[in-house]
Each structure stands twice: as C-alpha cells, then as structure tokens.
Amino acid sequence: MANKQTRVARHKAATKRPKKNRPIRRIFLWLIGIFVALLLAGGGLFTYYAMSAPKITQAQLASKSSSVIYDSTGDKIRTLGQENRRYASGNSIPQTLKDAIVSTEDRRFYSNFGIDPVRILGAAFSNVSGRTGLQGGSTLTQQLVKLAVFSTKQSDQTLKRKAQEAWLAIKVDRAYSKDQILEFYLNKVYLANGVYGMGTAAHYYYGKPLKQLSLAQLALIAGMPQAPNTYDPYVNPKAATSRRNLVLQAMVDNKKISSEQAQTAKAEPVTAGLVDQHQQKNNSDTDSVTDAYVSQVVAEVKKKTGLNPYTDGLKIHTNLNMKIQRRLYDIVNTNNYVNFPDNLLQTGVTMTDTKTGKVLAMIGGRKTGDVQFGLNRAVQTSRSNGSTIKPLLDYAPAIEYLNYSTYQQLDDTKYVYAGTSTQLYDWDFKYMGRISLRTALAQSRNVPAVRTLDKVGIDRATKFVKGLGITFPRPLELQNAIGADISSLDEAAAYAAFGNGGTYNKPYLINKIDKPDGTTESFESQGARAMKASTAYMITDVLKDTISKGTGTNAQISGLHQAGKTGTTNYSTEELENSQSISSNMAKDSWFSGYTPHYSISVWTGYDQPQKHGLTSSEQQIAGSIYRELMQYATTATNVSNKNWHKPSSVVAANILKGSNPAELAGSGASSNQVTRELFVRGYQPTKIASGTTSSRRNNRQVSSQNSLESSSSDFSSMLSDSSSADSASSSQASQSTTTDQASSQSSNTQNNNQAQDQNTSNNNNQTSTPPSGGNQSTDSD
C-alpha cells in the first residue's frame, strides 16, 4: 500500500514539472517562430527588391565614359573626365597597390562572393533599430557597384537600394575575376582635385605611372578614396600622412609587407615627389572663358541628380549663351570696355533670364590664369551686398505689407541704434530731413532704410526675401537693412522677380541631361508668386530713378528701359585703424544689380584681401560699368524688344503736391516744379486736393473715394491717372526715369504733369567723405 502511494505521488510530481516549464518553452518557441518569420520576410523582401535592381554593364564598371557639356545652342563647350584620364590595367597595376587596397578596404576580398553576410546582417539590424542610420556592405565589390550604378544623394540611402547593391555585387563577383573587379574599382574612385582613377592620380600627384611609385606613395593613393579632400596631400599633409601610415600598418597586419618596410615608408615625407600643382593645368581658351559656369554646372548635376559628370557618360545641355559669356569674359579680363586699376581687383557676375530663371552667363573672377574650378566669386556669400539689399529687404516688404507708396514720407535724420551709442550715417554724412521713399531709395539713403525695416519687422522681411530664394545662416538684424551676405547668383534671380511682375524663378544652369541608358531628365524653374504685381512695378519705377538721376547714373544705356541699384560697403573704424593700406574714402565692396524685362545682372567687385586693398571713389563705379557693357551687348546681340513695363490695374499713378504730408493731389493750376508723379497701391491713393491750388478753390471739396474721383471733372483727371492707362515709352529719351501713364481721355496738360520728376534729390551721387569724429560706419556708403 505504501509503495502504491509512493508511486502515485511520484507520478503527480512528474506530471506537474512540465507545467512549470511550459511558459519558458512557449516563449522560446515563439522567439524561434518570430526569428524564422523575420528571416523569411527578410528573404522575401530582399528577393523583391533584388528583382527590381537596375542592369549593370561592363562599360559602367570600367568607368571609361566621359561627359560632354553643351551650350544653349547645342555646341560642345567642354568634355569632363577624358583628356587627362589614364586608365590603369593589367601589368600597369603594381601588386603592391592591390595589396594596399585589399588590406585597407576588404581583407577577405579574395574569399568572399561579393558580399559579407555577417556585416550585412549587422547593418540590417542597425538600420531597423535606427541606432546609427542606414549602413551598407563595405566589400570592394559593393563599393564598386555603388560607384558605378547608384547615386550618392542622401535620399537614396534606403534599405531597397542596399538590397539591390548587394544583389548586383553577387552578380558582378560571378561575372568577373577578382583582378578585374580590383581594376574596375581603382579606376573608378575619386582622389580629389577633379582626379578619378588611381592611374590618373599617379600622374597628377607625382608625374609618374603607378609602376614607378614608391611604397609610401602607393599607400597614400590607396588610402585616399575614403575621404579624398581630407587626405589631399597638397591641402592637408598632416591628415594625409596619418591615413597613409594606417594603410601601411594594415598591410603589415595582413602580412603583405614587413614591419621594417612599413617603418621606412612612414619615414618618407608625404609631400616627397609631389608635382608643383600650378604646373598641372593646361586649359584651352574655352575652358578659361567658361570655367566658373562649368564648375557650377558640375555642382548642380551632382546636387539635383546624384550623378557624376566625370564618370557617368552624360550629355549635359546648359542654358549658357556662349556669345554673351565670351563678351563678359572680355569685359572683365581686358581694358577694352572697363578700366581696371590692377589685376588684383576681382569680380563675380551672374546674368539670368528675367522671365525664366535661366542662368545665361557667369564669371567667378578675372585674371585667374589656368586655374580650373577655383574660387567662384559669383556664388560666394561672404561679402556684403550693401545697398542692393534695400529694395529686397526694406522697401518692397513695406509696399507689400504696409501699402507704402513711392511718395511715403520718411525721416532722414540723426539715428542711433536702439540700446547702443552707435550712430548711423548716410553715404555723404549728411541728413536730408523728410523725404519720399522714391528719393530715399534712388539716392540710397541709409537712415530711412533702417527705419523702414524696423516698421516692417524683421520676421516679415525675412519671410519676404525667402520667397526670393534668399536665406541667411543667422537671424537678421536692423543693420542688415543696408547690407547682407548674398551671392550675385541669388541677387540676380531676386531682382529678376521685380522685372517679372513679382514672379520668382529659381536660377538654374542645366536644361536637360541625356543619360547613357537613353533616358533624358529635363529641368526648368517653376515660377512662384513672390510679391504682388503692384509691389514689383512700384519698386521698378523707383529703381529707374537710380539709373537716371540717382547713384547709378554710370549704368545708363541710351533708350533702354531698365532699373537697378548700387551697393557699397564701407570699412569700420576698427578696420581703418588696423590697416595702413586703406583710408576712409575707400570701400570694401561695390555692387550693381539691374534688370530689363528680358535680363537681370548682378555684379560684385572688390579685393580678395580687403584689408590690404580698398576701392577708391572712382573704382566704386566699375561694377556699374561692367553691368552697362554686358547689358548693352546682350540686348543688342540677342535682338530683344525694348518694351517698357506695363502698369498693373492695382497701381494708381497720381500727381502729388510736393511737401504735402500726408500726400495731397496737386490741382491743375500747380506748376511742374511743384508736382511729383507718384505711385500708390489702389485703395490707398490720396483723395484730397491740396488747398491753394486752382482745382481746390474751384471745387472746394474733398472727394471721398476713388470712384467719385474718377467720375469728377476733367480738371480732376489731370490730378489722378486712371488705372487702365497704358505705359508710354519714349524712344528718344536715353534715361527716362518714370513710366508715363497715358489715357485717351487725358488732356495734354495731364500728360505733361505725369512726366514731372521728383526734384527732392541730391546731386552729389556716389561721393564719400570722412566720417565725423568717433563714427563707426561699417555698412553701406552710397
């Protein structure tokens, strides 16, 4: 009986034990199931992605395809990646170089099958968990596939692309020998300074074929592809030395060289045997003429498509007008058109199509010799644009948001920045008192500009210029009302929006790209409304005055309807005190930006070392002269029409009695020197006739609305121009500063009044004088 009870007890205990372990078993089985499911799902996803992988050809792997760049007419202007290309193959590739590459990049290269499964799984886990961003396989074969097929854009760093990259690497490994893959790779990689391929690099850096390079030199070249610009021995010899030594140590660890050989190579200076970099370039005439434009084309291709213009065999069609480009090159590199004081004075110029945003011509410097892709001053944003910022940041936003008129009365009086003791001065160190917006902008007065920006508000002004493609790395301040760091490329496009009725087109150089696979990618700028048509027209009307009688009179072109603005940046008191080469009557930068209904041009001039060289008062006129010569040639050479801008219905032109504040309409009896023609946003025009004039005495009333004004007597019609009137352009006047609004119902007396000019201006254009004692003028001087 006791034995039976014992057996029963044991049986119960045995049946209970598994119950305790069941939850653990269940969890374990679930984990296995999940793992298998994930494995199957991952395999299915990999297969799905792999099926859509692009084809890869030997031509793509061999990287022998060069790209050709064409101008707007289809004529070839340059070939990239061919003339100085040296393809290394077979016995011309030293075994030492192969050992260096494999030891550094992929030590299991000869034993893997194109991918490293362990590394791929690790990368996949990191990508799913989001720990370190997207990662990919790092075998040499995968790197080759990446360079040959896929773009380098960040948006393309996806799991799908990584799967396709791995699949293609497997296919390449099966189709080609390891030596062929190595050959493709070393001829594909980038090694700084526009150099592609290690065979090309050997001649570029050392003037020798790969076979004649030392161990140290081969190690440097093998290590550069990871970060070519960082390891450029010309620019960063210290970093280049460190990288070279890492390669040498990797070769020791991989038993390809001895420690003694590595130590000997490490003792060799990284600069030993380098060719003088200035003797490496041998440009053609066309290369020099188009250098800045082509450099920007290369940057735009990479940014917009992720393709490599040096290796991808592209046909790149640009918007370059070669005739205009050649004339621009001649204007800035000879004294046949503009007198330059020396060869050190530099310039950056951009010309765009006002209506489309196409960049037609660009110069990044003058007297640059044979340097390829040097500093492109047309796109640099490290120099202040002075007063050319005023229409963009100050006055256009004031018209747009505050409904200012061209007659808006502004104070040009003593001004001290709030919370400081810094006094702001105008370019002549005088004040004009109460003046109109037209006078303030045409005469480039600083104080009214700052006060206007303050009224508009920094936030609204920043939003406005953002709509014109202009952004800044730091928040703007009131002092930016008279200068900010903008490139000539961005400024030409922004000014074009004024000439295009308020529609902004982002500037672009590439028209289309024909790819080796037969597909074509086209480009154009989608215009966007950046401001009201009334704002664009009113600013344009005032900027006509800048050229006709303001600070930009040297930019006048006979008979041409155009508008523009000067900009000049002064030295600060501290800069003047710390330099013996510059004086208070010199400027640091000088600009001119102007436009017609067809073209927009922005010009910067200055010295690369402004602390050593400054612009005298006469040299500050050079920017305007470059603009004049280029605009005159372009207008004539392209045979475009000389149409004036048409006044939109949202703008009302009125004859205002000078000095009235607020604005009052001048009666028909007012003399021409008492009248100024001004523009108003419809609905904000004056309705009161000035007292003491003929019409005021006769009517003895104030008209309360625009409708009643337009329906009153013919005497009143001479005071206010109807919005439906057409702009009449004078073909005989060289520099007419305003647009004549002409209606069929107006009398000749009305037409004469409409042509009256604002006489409240200064004739001392672009004169500079010494600041008052203690002045700290570091902004615009004109």
C-alpha positions in Angstrom: 0.0 0.0 0.0 2.8 2.4 0.9 4.6 1.6 -2.3 1.5 2.3 -4.3 1.0 5.7 -2.6 4.7 6.5 -3.3 4.3 5.7 -7.0 1.2 7.9 -7.2 3.0 10.7 -5.5 5.9 10.4 -7.9 3.5 10.4 -10.9 1.8 13.5 -9.7 5.2 15.3 -9.3 6.3 14.2 -12.7 3.2 15.5 -14.3 3.5 18.8 -12.6 7.1 19.5 -13.6 6.4 20.2 -17.3 3.7 22.6 -16.3 6.2 24.8 -14.5 8.5 24.9 -17.6 5.7 25.4 -20.2 5.8 29.2 -20.2 9.6 29.2 -20.8 9.2 26.6 -23.6 6.4 28.6 -25.1 8.4 31.8 -25.1 11.4 30.0 -26.7 9.2 28.5 -29.4 7.6 31.9 -30.1 11.1 33.5 -30.4 12.2 30.8 -32.8 9.0 31.3 -34.8 9.4 35.1 -34.9 13.0 34.7 -36.0 12.1 32.3 -38.8 9.3 34.6 -39.9 11.6 37.6 -39.9 14.1 35.5 -41.8 11.6 34.5 -44.4 10.2 38.0 -44.6 13.6 39.5 -44.9 14.5 37.0 -47.6 11.3 37.7 -49.4 11.8 41.5 -49.2 15.4 41.1 -50.4 14.2 39.0 -53.3 11.5 41.5 -54.1 14.0 44.4 -54.1 16.6 42.4 -56.0 14.2 41.7 -58.8 13.9 45.5 -59.5 17.7 46.1 -59.4 19.0 48.0 -62.4 21.2 46.4 -65.0 24.9 46.8 -64.7 27.2 46.8 -67.7 31.0 46.5 -68.1 31.0 50.0 -69.6 29.6 51.3 -66.3 32.1 49.3 -64.2 35.1 50.2 -66.4 34.4 53.9 -66.0 35.7 54.9 -69.4 32.7 57.1 -70.2 33.2 60.9 -70.2 30.5 63.6 -70.1 30.1 66.3 -72.6 28.7 69.8 -71.7 26.9 71.8 -74.4 25.8 75.5 -74.5 22.2 76.6 -75.2 22.6 76.2 -79.0 23.9 72.6 -78.7 27.6 73.4 -79.3 30.1 71.5 -77.2 31.9 73.6 -74.7 33.8 71.1 -72.6 34.4 67.4 -72.1 34.8 66.2 -68.5 36.9 63.2 -67.4 38.6 62.3 -70.7 41.6 64.5 -71.7 43.8 63.7 -68.7 42.3 60.3 -67.9 44.8 57.4 -67.6 43.2 54.1 -67.3 45.3 51.5 -65.5 45.0 47.9 -66.4 46.8 44.6 -66.4 50.5 44.7 -65.7 50.4 48.5 -65.2 48.9 47.9 -61.8 51.5 47.0 -59.2 50.8 44.1 -56.9 51.8 46.4 -54.0 48.9 48.7 -54.8 46.4 45.7 -54.9 47.7 44.5 -51.6 47.3 48.0 -50.1 43.7 48.4 -51.3 42.6 44.9 -50.2 44.4 45.2 -46.8 42.7 48.5 -46.1 39.2 48.1 -47.6 38.3 44.4 -47.7 40.8 41.9 -46.2 38.5 38.9 -47.2 38.1 40.2 -50.7 39.6 37.1 -52.4 37.5 34.7 -50.3 34.1 36.4 -50.3 31.4 36.2 -53.0 30.8 39.9 -53.4 29.1 40.5 -50.1 29.9 39.8 -46.4 26.7 38.2 -44.9 27.8 38.9 -41.3 28.4 42.5 -42.0 25.1 42.8 -43.9 23.1 41.3 -41.1 24.8 43.7 -38.6 24.0 46.7 -40.9 20.4 45.5 -41.3 20.0 45.3 -37.5 21.4 48.8 -37.1 19.1 50.1 -39.8 16.0 48.5 -38.3 16.8 49.7 -34.8 17.8 53.1 -36.1 20.9 53.2 -34.0 23.4 54.6 -36.4 21.5 55.5 -39.6 21.5 53.4 -42.7 24.5 51.2 -43.2 25.6 49.0 -46.1 28.1 46.3 -47.1 31.6 47.5 -47.4 33.2 44.9 -49.6 35.2 46.3 -52.5 32.7 44.8 -54.9 29.8 46.6 -53.2 31.7 49.8 -53.3 32.3 49.4 -57.0 28.6 48.8 -57.6 27.7 51.9 -55.6 30.1 54.0 -57.7 29.0 52.5 -61.0 25.2 52.4 -60.6 23.8 54.3 -57.7 23.7 58.0 -56.9 25.3 59.5 -53.9 22.3 61.5 -52.8 21.3 61.1 -49.1 17.7 60.4 -50.1 18.9 57.3 -51.9 20.4 55.7 -48.8 17.5 53.3 -48.4 17.1 49.6 -47.5 15.9 48.9 -51.0 19.0 50.4 -52.5 21.2 48.4 -50.1 19.5 45.2 -51.1 19.9 46.0 -54.8 23.5 46.9 -54.2 24.2 43.5 -52.5 22.5 41.6 -55.3 24.4 43.3 -58.0 27.6 42.7 -56.1 26.9 39.0 -56.1 26.3 39.1 -59.9 29.5 41.1 -60.5 31.5 38.7 -58.4 30.2 35.8 -60.5 30.8 37.6 -63.9 34.3 38.9 -63.3 37.5 37.8 -61.8 38.9 39.4 -58.6 41.6 41.1 -60.5 39.1 42.6 -63.0 37.0 43.9 -60.1 40.0 45.4 -58.5 40.9 47.1 -61.8 37.4 48.5 -62.2 37.5 49.8 -58.6 40.8 51.5 -58.7 39.9 53.2 -62.0 36.6 54.4 -60.6 37.4 56.1 -57.3 37.7 59.8 -56.8 41.0 61.2 -55.4 40.4 64.9 -55.0 41.2 67.8 -57.3 38.9 66.5 -60.0 41.0 63.3 -60.4 39.3 60.0 -61.0 41.2 56.7 -61.0 44.5 55.8 -59.4 46.3 55.7 -62.7 45.3 59.3 -63.3 46.2 60.2 -59.6 49.8 58.8 -60.1 50.4 61.2 -62.9 48.6 64.1 -61.3 50.3 64.0 -57.9 53.7 62.5 -58.9 54.0 62.9 -62.7 54.7 59.1 -63.0 52.9 55.9 -63.8 51.8 53.7 -60.9 54.7 51.2 -61.6 57.2 53.9 -60.7 55.7 55.0 -57.4 57.3 54.1 -54.0 55.5 52.0 -51.4 54.7 55.2 -49.4 53.2 56.9 -52.5 51.1 53.9 -53.4 49.9 53.6 -49.8 48.7 57.3 -49.9 46.8 56.8 -53.2 45.3 53.5 -51.9 44.0 55.3 -48.8 42.6 58.5 -50.3 39.2 57.2 -51.6 37.7 57.1 -48.1 37.9 60.9 -47.8 39.7 62.3 -50.8 39.5 66.0 -49.9 40.6 65.4 -46.4 43.6 63.3 -47.4 44.7 65.7 -50.2 48.5 65.9 -49.6 48.6 69.5 -51.0 45.9 70.8 -48.7 46.2 68.5 -45.6 49.6 66.9 -45.4 49.2 66.0 -41.8 45.9 64.1 -42.3 47.3 62.6 -45.5 50.4 61.3 -43.6 48.1 59.7 -40.9 46.0 58.0 -43.4 49.0 56.7 -45.4 50.5 55.2 -42.2 47.3 53.5 -41.4 47.4 51.8 -44.8 50.9 50.7 -44.3 50.1 49.2 -40.9 47.1 47.4 -42.4 49.5 45.9 -45.0 51.7 44.7 -42.1 48.8 43.2 -40.3 47.7 41.4 -43.5 51.3 40.1 -43.9 51.8 41.9 -47.2 54.9 43.9 -46.1 57.3 43.6 -43.2 57.4 46.0 -40.3 60.8 47.2 -41.5 59.4 48.1 -44.9 56.5 49.9 -43.2 58.8 51.9 -41.0 61.0 53.0 -43.9 57.9 54.1 -45.9 56.5 56.0 -42.9 59.7 57.9 -42.6 59.2 59.4 -46.1 57.6 62.8 -46.1 54.1 62.7 -47.6 55.0 65.6 -49.8 58.1 63.9 -51.3 57.8 63.8 -55.0 54.6 65.8 -55.4 54.4 67.8 -58.7 54.0 71.5 -58.4 50.2 71.9 -58.5 50.4 75.1 -60.6 52.0 73.3 -63.5 49.3 70.7 -63.8 46.6 72.7 -65.6 46.7 73.4 -69.3 43.3 74.9 -70.2 42.0 75.7 -73.6 40.7 79.2 -74.3 37.1 78.0 -74.0 37.9 76.4 -70.6 39.1 79.7 -69.2 36.0 81.6 -70.6 33.5 79.1 -69.2 35.3 77.9 -66.0 33.0 79.4 -63.4 29.9 78.4 -65.3 31.1 74.8 -65.8 32.1 74.4 -62.2 28.6 75.4 -61.2 27.1 73.0 -63.7 29.1 70.2 -62.2 27.8 71.1 -58.7 24.2 71.4 -60.0 24.3 68.0 -61.7 25.5 66.3 -58.5 23.0 68.1 -56.3 20.0 67.6 -58.5 20.6 64.1 -59.8 23.4 62.5 -57.7 25.1 61.6 -61.0 28.8 62.0 -61.5 29.6 64.2 -64.6 33.2 62.9 -64.7 32.4 59.2 -65.0 28.7 58.7 -65.9 28.9 59.4 -69.7 26.3 62.2 -69.6 25.3 64.7 -72.3 24.7 67.9 -70.3 22.8 70.6 -72.1 23.0 74.0 -70.3 21.5 77.5 -70.6 24.8 79.1 -71.4 24.7 81.8 -74.1 28.3 81.5 -75.4 28.3 84.8 -77.2 27.3 86.7 -74.0 29.7 84.6 -72.0 32.7 85.5 -74.2 31.8 89.2 -74.1 31.6 89.0 -70.3 35.0 87.3 -70.1 36.5 90.1 -72.4 34.8 92.8 -70.3 36.4 91.7 -67.1 39.8 90.5 -68.5 40.7 93.3 -70.8 40.7 97.1 -70.5 38.8 97.4 -73.8 35.5 98.1 -72.1 36.2 98.9 -68.5 39.4 100.4 -66.9 40.6 98.3 -64.1 43.2 99.7 -61.7 45.2 96.4 -61.4 45.0 92.7 -61.9 44.1 92.0 -58.3 40.7 93.7 -58.4 38.2 90.8 -58.6 34.6 90.4 -59.6 31.7 88.0 -59.6 29.0 88.4 -62.2 25.8 86.5 -62.9 23.3 87.1 -65.7 19.8 85.4 -65.7 16.8 85.5 -68.0 14.2 87.7 -66.2 11.2 85.5 -67.2 12.6 82.0 -66.8 15.5 82.0 -64.3 17.9 80.5 -66.8 21.5 81.4 -66.0 22.9 82.8 -69.3 26.4 83.8 -68.2 28.6 83.7 -65.2 32.1 84.9 -64.3 33.8 83.9 -61.0 36.9 86.0 -61.2 39.3 87.8 -63.5 42.9 87.3 -64.4 42.8 83.8 -62.9 45.2 82.2 -65.4 45.0 78.5 -65.9 43.4 77.6 -62.6 40.4 75.2 -63.1 37.4 75.4 -60.8 39.0 77.9 -58.5 37.0 80.3 -56.2 33.8 81.2 -57.9 33.0 84.6 -56.6 29.7 84.7 -58.4 28.3 82.2 -55.9 30.2 83.2 -52.8 28.1 84.6 -49.9 30.9 86.0 -47.7 30.7 89.6 -48.9 28.1 92.2 -48.0 25.9 93.4 -50.9 25.5 96.9 -49.4 22.5 99.0 -50.5 21.4 96.5 -53.2 19.6 94.8 -50.2 17.4 97.8 -49.7 14.8 97.1 -52.4 14.6 93.4 -51.4 14.6 93.6 -47.6 13.3 97.1 -46.8 11.2 98.9 -49.4 9.5 96.0 -51.3 8.2 94.5 -48.0 7.0 97.9 -46.9 4.9 98.3 -50.1 3.8 94.6 -49.9 2.7 94.6 -46.2 2.3 98.2 -45.2 0.9 99.6 -48.6 3.6 102.3 -48.7 3.5 104.5 -51.8 6.5 105.8 -53.7 5.7 109.1 -52.0 5.7 107.7 -48.5 7.4 110.3 -46.3 10.4 109.0 -44.4 12.8 110.6 -41.9 16.4 111.0 -42.9 17.5 112.5 -39.6 20.0 111.6 -36.9 19.6 107.9 -35.9 21.2 105.8 -33.2 20.6 102.1 -33.0 18.4 101.3 -30.1 20.2 100.2 -26.9 23.6 101.4 -28.3 25.6 104.5 -28.8 26.2 103.7 -32.5 25.1 106.4 -34.8 24.1 105.5 -38.4 25.3 107.8 -41.2 24.3 108.2 -44.8 26.9 107.9 -47.5 27.6 111.7 -47.5 27.4 112.0 -43.7 24.5 114.5 -44.1 20.8 114.2 -43.5 18.1 115.4 -45.9 15.2 115.6 -43.4 11.8 114.4 -44.5 12.0 112.8 -47.9 9.9 110.4 -50.0 10.5 106.7 -50.4 11.4 107.4 -54.0 14.2 109.8 -53.0 15.4 107.6 -50.2 15.8 104.6 -52.4 17.1 106.3 -55.6 19.6 108.3 -53.5 20.4 105.3 -51.4 19.9 106.9 -48.0 20.8 104.6 -45.1 18.7 106.0 -42.2 15.3 105.8 -44.0 16.1 102.2 -45.0 16.8 101.1 -41.4 13.7 102.9 -40.1 11.6 101.2 -42.9 12.9 97.7 -42.0 12.0 98.5 -38.3 8.5 99.4 -39.4 8.1 96.2 -41.5 9.6 94.0 -38.9 12.5 91.5 -39.2 10.2 88.5 -39.3 8.1 89.7 -42.2 11.1 91.0 -44.1 12.9 87.6 -43.7 9.8 85.8 -45.0 9.7 88.1 -48.0 13.3 87.6 -49.1 12.9 83.8 -48.5 10.3 83.9 -51.2 13.0 85.4 -53.5 15.3 82.4 -52.8 17.4 84.3 -50.2 18.1 82.7 -46.8 20.6 83.5 -44.1 22.5 81.3 -41.6 21.7 83.6 -38.7 18.7 85.8 -37.8 18.8 89.2 -39.4 19.2 92.4 -37.5 18.2 96.0 -38.2 21.7 96.8 -39.5 21.1 94.3 -42.4 18.7 96.9 -43.8 21.8 98.3 -45.5 23.8 95.2 -46.3 23.8 91.4 -46.0 25.9 88.5 -47.4 24.3 87.4 -50.7 25.8 86.0 -53.8 25.4 87.6 -57.2 23.6 84.4 -58.4 20.9 84.8 -55.8 20.7 88.6 -56.2 20.3 88.4 -60.0 17.4 86.0 -59.6 15.8 88.1 -56.8 16.0 91.3 -58.9 14.6 89.4 -61.8 11.4 88.9 -59.8 10.9 92.7 -59.8 11.3 92.7 -63.6 8.9 89.7 -64.0 5.9 91.3 -62.3 6.6 89.7 -58.9 7.1 86.1 -60.1 10.3 84.5 -58.8 12.1 81.8 -60.8 14.9 79.8 -59.1 18.1 80.2 -61.1 19.3 77.1 -62.9 22.1 76.3 -65.4 21.1 72.8 -66.7 18.4 72.5 -69.3 18.5 68.7 -69.7 20.7 65.6 -69.3 20.9 62.7 -71.7 21.9 59.5 -69.9 23.7 56.5 -71.3 20.6 54.3 -70.9 18.8 56.5 -73.4 16.6 58.4 -70.9 16.5 62.2 -70.6 16.0 64.3 -67.5 14.8 67.8 -68.2 14.9 70.8 -65.9 13.0 74.1 -65.6 12.1 76.6 -62.9 8.5 76.7 -61.8 7.7 80.3 -61.2 6.2 81.2 -57.9 4.5 84.4 -56.8 6.9 86.2 -54.5 5.1 89.5 -54.3 2.1 91.4 -55.6 2.4 92.9 -59.1 1.9 96.3 -57.6 5.0 95.9 -55.4 7.2 94.8 -58.3 6.0 97.6 -60.5 6.4 100.3 -57.9 9.9 99.2 -56.9 10.9 99.1 -60.6 9.6 102.6 -61.2 11.7 103.9 -58.4 14.8 101.9 -59.4 14.6 103.6 -62.8 15.4 106.8 -61.0 18.5 105.2 -59.6 19.9 105.0 -63.1 18.5 108.2 -64.5 19.4 110.6 -61.7 20.4 108.6 -58.6 23.5 106.8 -57.5 23.8 104.6 -60.7 24.0 107.1 -63.5 27.1 105.5 -65.0 24.9 102.5 -65.9 22.8 104.5 -68.2 22.2 102.9 -71.7 20.6 105.1 -74.3 17.0 104.3 -75.0 16.8 101.2 -72.9 14.1 100.7 -70.3 16.0 99.4 -67.2 16.1 99.6 -63.5 18.9 99.0 -61.0 20.6 99.7 -57.7 24.1 100.4 -56.5 25.6 99.0 -53.3 28.8 99.9 -51.5 30.2 98.6 -48.2 32.4 100.9 -46.0 35.2 99.9 -43.6 34.5 100.0 -39.9 36.5 102.4 -37.7 38.4 99.4 -36.3 39.3 98.1 -39.8 40.6 101.6 -40.7 42.7 101.8 -37.5 44.2 98.4 -38.1 45.3 98.9 -41.6 47.8 101.4 -43.2 46.7 100.5 -46.7 43.1 101.7 -46.7 41.5 105.0 -45.9 38.1 106.3 -45.0 37.2 107.3 -48.6 37.7 103.7 -49.8 35.1 101.0 -49.9 35.4 97.3 -49.2 32.8 96.1 -51.7 30.9 97.7 -54.6 27.9 96.2 -56.4 25.5 97.0 -59.1 22.3 94.9 -59.8 20.0 95.8 -62.6 17.4 94.4 -65.0 15.3 94.9 -68.0 12.1 92.9 -68.9 14.5 90.4 -70.5 17.7 90.2 -68.5 18.9 90.5 -64.9 22.5 91.1 -64.0 24.3 91.3 -60.6 27.9 92.4 -60.3 30.2 92.4 -57.3 33.6 94.0 -57.3 36.3 94.1 -54.6 39.6 92.6 -53.5 40.1 89.2 -52.1 42.2 90.8 -49.3 40.2 93.9 -48.5 42.4 94.7 -45.5 45.2 95.4 -48.0 43.3 96.9 -50.9 40.3 99.2 -51.0 38.1 100.7 -53.7 38.6 104.4 -54.4 35.5 106.5 -55.3 36.2 106.1 -59.0 36.8 102.4 -58.7 33.4 102.0 -57.0 31.9 102.8 -60.4 33.4 99.7 -62.0 30.5 97.4 -61.0 28.1 99.7 -62.8 30.3 99.9 -65.8 30.5 96.1 -66.1 26.8 95.9 -65.9 26.3 98.6 -68.6 28.7 97.0 -71.0 27.2 93.5 -70.6 23.6 94.6 -70.7 24.1 96.8 -73.7 25.8 93.9 -75.6 23.3 91.3 -74.6 20.3 93.5 -75.6 21.8 94.2 -79.0 23.3 90.8 -79.7 20.1 88.9 -78.9 17.9 91.5 -80.7 15.2 91.5 -77.9 12.4 94.0 -77.9 12.8 97.2 -75.8 9.4 97.1 -74.1 8.6 99.1 -71.0 6.9 97.5 -68.0 3.1 97.7 -68.1 1.4 99.3 -65.0 -1.0 96.8 -63.4 -4.5 97.8 -62.5 -3.6 97.5 -58.8 -1.4 100.6 -59.1 -2.6 104.2 -59.3 -0.4 107.0 -60.6 -1.1 110.4 -59.2 0.3 113.9 -59.4 1.2 114.9 -55.8 1.9 118.4 -54.4 5.5 118.3 -53.2 5.9 118.7 -49.5 2.3 117.7 -48.6 2.2 115.2 -45.7 0.1 113.2 -45.9 0.0 113.2 -49.7 -2.4 115.6 -51.4 -3.3 115.8 -55.1 -1.9 118.7 -56.9 -4.5 120.9 -58.6 -4.3 121.6 -62.3 -3.0 125.1 -61.6 0.1 123.8 -59.8 3.4 124.4 -61.7 5.5 121.5 -62.8 8.2 122.1 -60.2 5.5 121.8 -57.5 4.4 118.4 -58.7 5.8 114.9 -58.4 4.3 111.9 -60.1 4.0 109.0 -57.6 2.5 105.5 -57.4 0.1 104.2 -54.9 -1.4 100.8 -54.2 -5.0 101.0 -55.4 -7.3 101.8 -52.5 -4.6 103.7 -50.7 -4.2 106.7 -53.0 -4.8 110.2 -51.7 -8.3 111.7 -52.3 -7.8 115.3 -51.0 -6.8 118.1 -53.4 -4.2 120.3 -51.9 -5.5 123.7 -50.7 -4.4 126.8 -52.5 -4.5 125.2 -56.0 -6.9 126.1 -58.8 -8.9 122.9 -58.6 -9.2 123.1 -54.8 -10.6 126.6 -54.9 -13.0 125.7 -57.7 -14.3 122.5 -56.2 -13.8 123.4 -52.6 -14.3 119.8 -51.5 -12.5 116.6 -50.7 -13.5 113.6 -52.8 -14.2 110.6 -50.5 -13.5 107.7 -52.8 -11.6 106.6 -55.9 -14.9 106.2 -57.8 -16.0 109.7 -57.2 -12.6 111.0 -58.1 -12.6 109.3 -61.5 -16.1 110.5 -62.2 -15.5 114.2 -61.5 -14.4 116.9 -63.9 -11.7 116.9 -66.4 -9.7 119.2 -64.1 -9.5 116.4 -61.6 -8.5 113.9 -64.3 -5.2 115.8 -64.5 -4.5 115.0 -60.9 -5.1 111.3 -60.9 -4.1 108.9 -63.6 -6.7 106.2 -64.5 -5.5 102.7 -63.7 -6.4 101.4 -67.2 -3.9 103.8 -68.9 -1.1 102.3 -70.9 2.5 103.0 -70.3 4.0 105.1 -73.0 7.7 104.7 -73.6 9.8 107.4 -75.0 12.2 106.1 -77.6 14.2 109.3 -77.8 15.0 109.7 -74.1 18.2 107.9 -73.1 17.3 107.5 -69.4 13.7 108.3 -68.7 13.2 107.5 -65.0 9.5 107.1 -64.8 6.7 105.5 -66.8 4.2 107.8 -68.4 0.6 106.7 -67.9 -1.3 107.8 -70.9 -5.1 107.6 -71.3 -7.1 108.5 -74.3 -9.3 110.8 -72.3 -6.5 112.8 -70.7 -5.6 116.3 -71.8 -2.1 117.3 -72.9 -1.8 119.2 -69.7 -2.3 115.9 -67.8 0.4 114.2 -69.9 2.8 116.9 -69.1 2.1 116.7 -65.4 2.5 112.9 -65.4 6.1 113.4 -66.7 7.1 115.7 -63.8 10.0 114.4 -61.8 10.6 114.4 -58.1 13.1 117.2 -57.6 13.7 116.4 -54.0 17.0 114.7 -54.6 20.7 115.2 -54.1 23.2 115.7 -57.0 26.2 114.5 -55.0 26.0 110.9 -56.3 28.4 108.4 -55.0 30.6 111.0 -53.2 32.2 109.8 -50.0 33.5 111.9 -47.1 35.3 111.3 -43.9 33.0 110.2 -41.1 32.5 112.6 -38.2 34.9 112.1 -35.3 34.1 108.9 -33.4 31.9 107.5 -36.2 31.9 103.8 -36.7 30.4 103.4 -40.2 30.8 99.8 -41.2 27.9 99.4 -43.6 26.7 100.9 -46.9 28.3 104.0 -48.2 26.2 105.0 -51.1 
